Amino acid sequence: MASRYGKKFDQLLRDLRRECPLEAPIKVITCDLRKAKLCGNCIAYLTPRGKIERFVIEIDKNIPYVTAIDTLLHEWAHAMDKEANGIPSEPHRNSWGVCYARVWRVYINSGTDS
């Protein structure tokens, strides 16, 4: 079933899963985040021992397509960074920037930019 944002968004998500895979399962959902005043969020669920068990990326269903794409890339980079480098005290540390560059390259090469 196609997502709220359509085939190109779904193709980018498949490309991210293939090109920037994570060890932990990751689920992407759309929901209403207006009250939280967020475009998106990356939630890491931890085991009792503190190991990442799974991720959920939330994307606000009320934002435009282009913003949803940027939010998906931004939040996927958070998941990659958390998995590789631990849960940060500063969310946009240098290692997040490296992860963001990797997901951005997937987007540029995916052909879903229009």
Stockholm file with secondary structure:
# STOCKHOLM 1.0

chainA/1-114         MASRYGKKFDQLLRDLRRECPLEAPIKVITCDLRKAKLCGNCIAYLTPRGKIERFVIEIDKNIPYVTAIDTLLHEWAHAMDKEANGIPSEPHRNSWGVCYARVWRVYINSGTDS
#=GR chainA/1-114 SS CCCTTCHHHHHHHHHHHHHSCCSSCEEEEEECCTTTTCSEEEEEEECTTSCEEEEEEEEETTSCHHHHHHHHHHHHHHHHHHHHHCSCSSTTCHHHHHHHHHHHHHHHHHTCCC
#=GC SS_cons         CCCTTCHHHHHHHHHHHHHSCCSSCEEEEEECCTTTTCSEEEEEEECTTSCEEEEEEEEETTSCHHHHHHHHHHHHHHHHHHHHHCSCSSTTCHHHHHHHHHHHHHHHHHTCCC
//
